Amino acid sequence: MTLGEKLRTLRDERDLSLREFASKLGCSAPFLSDVELGRRFPSEKILNDMARILGVDVEELKAHDTRPPVEEMKRRIAADPRFAVAFRTVINNNVTPDELLNLARRKGRKK
């Protein structure tokens, strides 16, 4: 489920129209429609506001954001080309998302 699909599901579950939700967020209904359709993405502030209004944790919404962090990846590769090798190795070895997330979680727990 994409971020837009998750937002629409949560909005529908709360019987909140697109226009009502947009009004509470202080944005336009066309913008919100584009977000739900995956054409645009909300800023961090809007995403936090969406979570608050929908009564969910912002991390729940972020878990549905399927965009790759392209700019961050480019920045890191420029700073250290070994990231490009690492990304390519992950892809070439068909590492699953779950395997990659487990590795990252283990690394996070070691801090």
C-alpha positions as a LaTeX table, in Angstrom:
\begin{tabular}{lrrr}
\hline
Residue & $x$ (\AA) & $y$ (\AA) & $z$ (\AA) \\
\hline
Met1 & 0.00 & 0.00 & 0.00 \\
Thr2 & 1.43 & 3.39 & $-0.97$ \\
Leu3 & 1.39 & 6.47 & 1.21 \\
Gly4 & $-1.48$ & 7.93 & $-0.83$ \\
Glu5 & $-3.52$ & 4.74 & $-0.54$ \\
Lys6 & $-2.88$ & 4.62 & 3.22 \\
Leu7 & $-3.95$ & 8.24 & 3.63 \\
Arg8 & $-7.14$ & 7.67 & 1.67 \\
Thr9 & $-7.95$ & 4.52 & 3.66 \\
Leu10 & $-7.45$ & 6.32 & 6.98 \\
Arg11 & $-9.42$ & 9.34 & 5.78 \\
Asp12 & $-12.29$ & 7.12 & 4.61 \\
Glu13 & $-12.28$ & 5.19 & 7.90 \\
Arg14 & $-12.75$ & 8.50 & 9.70 \\
Asp15 & $-15.48$ & 9.61 & 7.29 \\
Leu16 & $-13.43$ & 12.67 & 6.41 \\
Ser17 & $-13.96$ & 14.15 & 2.97 \\
Leu18 & $-11.01$ & 15.22 & 0.86 \\
Arg19 & $-12.07$ & 18.86 & 1.20 \\
Glu20 & $-12.50$ & 18.60 & 4.99 \\
Phe21 & $-9.10$ & 16.97 & 5.37 \\
Ala22 & $-7.46$ & 19.59 & 3.13 \\
Ser23 & $-9.11$ & 22.37 & 5.15 \\
Lys24 & $-7.84$ & 20.95 & 8.44 \\
Leu25 & $-4.35$ & 20.70 & 6.91 \\
Gly26 & $-4.43$ & 24.19 & 5.45 \\
Cys27 & $-3.74$ & 22.95 & 1.94 \\
Ser28 & $-5.79$ & 22.65 & $-1.24$ \\
Ala29 & $-7.99$ & 19.69 & $-2.11$ \\
Pro30 & $-6.22$ & 19.29 & $-5.50$ \\
Phe31 & $-2.86$ & 19.02 & $-3.71$ \\
Leu32 & $-4.25$ & 16.40 & $-1.33$ \\
Ser33 & $-5.80$ & 14.52 & $-4.25$ \\
Asp34 & $-2.41$ & 14.48 & $-5.97$ \\
Val35 & $-0.83$ & 13.10 & $-2.79$ \\
Glu36 & $-3.43$ & 10.33 & $-2.60$ \\
Leu37 & $-2.84$ & 9.52 & $-6.26$ \\
Gly38 & 0.95 & 9.42 & $-5.78$ \\
Arg39 & 1.64 & 12.41 & $-8.03$ \\
Arg40 & 2.99 & 14.59 & $-5.23$ \\
Phe41 & 4.37 & 14.07 & $-1.75$ \\
Pro42 & 3.75 & 16.04 & 1.43 \\
Ser43 & 6.43 & 17.97 & 3.27 \\
Glu44 & 7.57 & 16.71 & 6.64 \\
Lys45 & 5.35 & 19.30 & 8.34 \\
Ile46 & 2.24 & 18.34 & 6.35 \\
Leu47 & 2.95 & 14.64 & 6.94 \\
Asn48 & 3.17 & 15.28 & 10.70 \\
Asp49 & $-0.09$ & 17.25 & 10.56 \\
Met50 & $-1.75$ & 14.44 & 8.59 \\
Ala51 & $-0.72$ & 11.92 & 11.23 \\
Arg52 & $-2.02$ & 14.13 & 14.04 \\
Ile53 & $-5.38$ & 14.76 & 12.34 \\
Leu54 & $-5.80$ & 11.08 & 11.43 \\
Gly55 & $-4.77$ & 9.98 & 14.92 \\
Val56 & $-1.86$ & 7.79 & 13.85 \\
Asp57 & 1.86 & 7.83 & 14.48 \\
Val58 & 3.80 & 9.62 & 11.75 \\
Glu59 & 6.08 & 6.57 & 11.47 \\
Glu60 & 3.05 & 4.54 & 10.37 \\
Leu61 & 2.60 & 6.93 & 7.46 \\
Lys62 & 6.32 & 7.02 & 6.65 \\
Ala63 & 6.31 & 3.23 & 6.42 \\
His64 & 4.10 & 3.60 & 3.34 \\
Asp65 & 6.28 & 6.19 & 1.59 \\
Thr66 & 7.68 & 4.11 & $-1.24$ \\
Arg67 & 9.91 & 6.82 & $-2.72$ \\
Pro68 & 13.56 & 5.96 & $-2.70$ \\
Pro69 & 15.66 & 8.61 & $-0.96$ \\
Val70 & 17.34 & 9.44 & $-4.27$ \\
Glu71 & 18.87 & 12.77 & $-3.29$ \\
Glu72 & 20.30 & 11.36 & $-0.07$ \\
Met73 & 21.68 & 8.35 & $-1.97$ \\
Lys74 & 23.32 & 10.63 & $-4.55$ \\
Arg75 & 24.84 & 12.77 & $-1.81$ \\
Arg76 & 26.27 & 9.76 & 0.00 \\
Ile77 & 27.62 & 8.19 & $-3.19$ \\
Ala78 & 29.33 & 11.47 & $-4.09$ \\
Ala79 & 30.89 & 11.62 & $-0.62$ \\
Asp80 & 31.91 & 7.94 & $-0.61$ \\
Pro81 & 31.76 & 5.85 & $-3.82$ \\
Arg82 & 31.68 & 2.66 & $-1.73$ \\
Phe83 & 27.98 & 3.37 & $-1.22$ \\
Ala84 & 27.46 & 2.83 & $-4.97$ \\
Val85 & 29.25 & $-0.51$ & $-4.71$ \\
Ala86 & 27.15 & $-1.43$ & $-1.67$ \\
Phe87 & 23.86 & $-0.50$ & $-3.36$ \\
Arg88 & 24.83 & $-2.38$ & $-6.50$ \\
Thr89 & 25.85 & $-5.45$ & $-4.45$ \\
Val90 & 22.49 & $-5.44$ & $-2.63$ \\
Ile91 & 20.67 & $-5.38$ & $-5.97$ \\
Asn92 & 22.92 & $-7.93$ & $-7.68$ \\
Asn93 & 22.60 & $-10.37$ & $-4.78$ \\
Asn94 & 18.81 & $-10.02$ & $-4.68$ \\
Val95 & 18.84 & $-9.00$ & $-1.03$ \\
Thr96 & 15.23 & $-8.78$ & 0.07 \\
Pro97 & 13.82 & $-5.69$ & 1.76 \\
Asp98 & 13.31 & $-7.72$ & 4.94 \\
Glu99 & 16.95 & $-8.85$ & 4.94 \\
Leu100 & 18.13 & $-5.28$ & 4.46 \\
Leu101 & 15.83 & $-3.96$ & 7.19 \\
Asn102 & 16.98 & $-6.68$ & 9.59 \\
Leu103 & 20.61 & $-5.72$ & 8.95 \\
Ala104 & 19.83 & $-2.05$ & 9.59 \\
Arg105 & 17.92 & $-2.86$ & 12.78 \\
Arg106 & 20.77 & $-5.01$ & 14.11 \\
Lys107 & 23.19 & $-2.18$ & 13.35 \\
Gly108 & 20.90 & 0.29 & 15.14 \\
Arg109 & 20.71 & $-1.88$ & 18.26 \\
Lys110 & 24.52 & $-2.04$ & 18.52 \\
Lys111 & 24.82 & 1.73 & 19.07 \\
\hline
\end{tabular}
